Amino acid sequence: MADSIKVAPNSWHHRLILPAIPKDSTPFTENFSVTSEKKINYWDQLYSLTTPLEVGVEAYRAEGKIIAIISVSGSVTVPCSRCLEPAGVAIKGELRYLFSLDKKEEKEAEPGCEADGDEDLIILDSWEDEIDLGPLVWEVMITLLPAAYLCSEDCRGLCPKCGVNLNSSSCTCADEEGDPRFEVLKSLVQKKEEDN
């Protein structure tokens, strides 16, 4: 799977410049888009971006922390879970990230301490004046990808014998009476019926 990626590509590295975020809690907003020619490999499922991912960033300061809300929207194709044909799906969602420059909070953020809401506290080094958004955009996108998706509700899938796509053609395989693994049970039922 050399034509697939498992992490954010270098072209996704976009910087959030911390001095650009106003100190009076006024939100700083920014929009940009990212794309990938390679397929996205997540848990050995391949997804293709059919449109650029539109990324929205809203960042503001609160109580000595920086709160960044990263939203992602776009569309991907993924193989249908039944027939394996490409199926398009729209994705849209956001995650909230909490950053701090206070090293004392690193000790408080250790396991066993409650975080503010659902997000983890990310401690920045005091010399850092920017945040790389690429890995965060990747994380938001990954949370939106469907694990299984159908091309349509009435997808008939593939024939289990010959593998033909039953949505576009029919096959000549005979219908089985049931699972061959249950033949022993079937013969026991028939014997019991004969004995009665």
N, C-alpha and C positions, 0 to 999 in steps of 0.2 A: 504494500500500500504506500509506495513512494510518492504517489500523487495526492496524498492526504496529509493533513496537519492535526496535531493533538494539542497545540498551544497557540496562543496568539501570534500571528506572523509579525515580523518587524515593521511592516507597513501600518500596523495598528497602533504603534507606540505614539501616543498623543499626550502631550504634557499639560497638566493642570498647574499653572503657576500660582503658588500660594500668595505672593504679594499682591496679585490681582484681585484676591477675594477681599472685599471691603471689611474693615474692622468694626463697623457699626451694625452688623448682622444683616445688612442688605445682601440679597442673593446675587451671586455671580452666575450668569448662565452662558452656555456655549453649546453650539450644535456642530456636528461634523458627521461624515459618513466613512465607513470602512468596507472593504470588499476582499474577496479571496478567490483566486482562480482555482485553487486546490480545494478538494473536498474536505469537510470537517469530519474527523474520525473521533467519535465519542462512544465508548463502550463497544467498539467494533461495529458500530452502525455508521454508515456514511451519509452525510448531509451535504447538499450543494446550495450555496447562496444563489438565488435567482435574481435578487435585487441587492444593491448595496444596503448594508445595515445602517439605519439612521440612528445616530447616538445623540442623546440630549444629556447635558450635565448641568445640575444646579448645585452650587456649593455656597455655604455660608458659615459664619463663625458663631459659636454659641458656647458659653461657659468655658472658654479656653480651648475648645475643640473645633475641628473643622468637620462639618457634616456634608457629605457629597451624595446626591441622589443621581444615579446613572440609569437612564432609560434607553432601551433598545427596541427597535421595531424593524421588520423586514419580512422576507419570505424565503423559505427553503424548500427543496425537494428532498424526499426521502423514499426509499423503496416501500411500497405497500406491504403490509405484514402478511397479506394473503396471496397476492399475485406477483409481487416483486416489481411491478411497474412503477415508474416514478410518480409520486403523489405530491402535489404542492400544498403547503400549509403556511399560513401567516403566523408570525410570532410577534409578541409585544409584551413588554414587562419592564420592571425596574427593581433595583436593589439599593439599599441605603448603606453607606459606609461611614464609619466614625474614625477620625484621625486625631492624634494628640502628639504634641511635642514634649509633654511632661513625662519624664522618666519615672516619677513616683507612681504614675498610673499603671506602669508596666507591672509593678508588683501587685497592684490591686486587680489587674486583669488576669491574674493567674487562675488556673482551674479552681473551681469552687466558689469564685466570686461571680456575682450576677453582672451581666453586661447591660447597658442601657438599651432596652428593647431586644430585638432579635439579632442585632449585628454585633460582631466582635470589634473590640477596640484595636486599631492598628497604630502602633507607636512609631513615629517618625524620628529620625535622627535630628538633632538640633540644627545641623548645618544644611538639611534638606530644604530647598525652597520650591520644589516641584514634585508632583506625583505622576508616575507613569500610569496612564489610564488603560493601556492596552490589555494587561492581564485582567483588569476589572471588567472591561467591556466583554472580554471572552467569558468570564465567569457568569455575567448576566445572561449572555446568549445561551450558554450551556444549560442554564436552569430552565430555559424556555423550549428547548428541543424536545419533541415528543418521543417517548421510548418506543411506541408502536403507533402506527397510523394507517388508516385504510383509505384507499383511493375513492371509495364510495361505500355507503352503508350496505348495499346489496352486492358487494364484490364476491364473486363465486370462487376466487382463488385458482389454484393449480390442481390438476388431476393428480391424486397421490400415486397413480400407477405410471402414467406416461409423461406427466409434467406439463401438459399443454395448458395454456391460459384459458380457463373456461369462460371468461368474459368475452373473448373475441372469437372463439371457435369451440366446437364440440369434439369429443373424442369417441373412439369406438370401444373403449374399455368396458367390460361387463360390470354391472353393479354387483358388489359383493353382498352377501346376505348378512355379513357382520365381520367382526374382528376374528381372524384365524386363530388368535391366541385363546379364544373361548370355545374352540371346537370340542375340547374335552368336556366342558360343562354342558355344551349343547347335546352331546351324545348321552350324558347322564340324564338330562331332562327327557330326551326322547325315550330312553330305556324305561324311565319311571312311568311315562305315559303309556308305553306298551304293556307294562306290568299291571296297570289299572284296568 
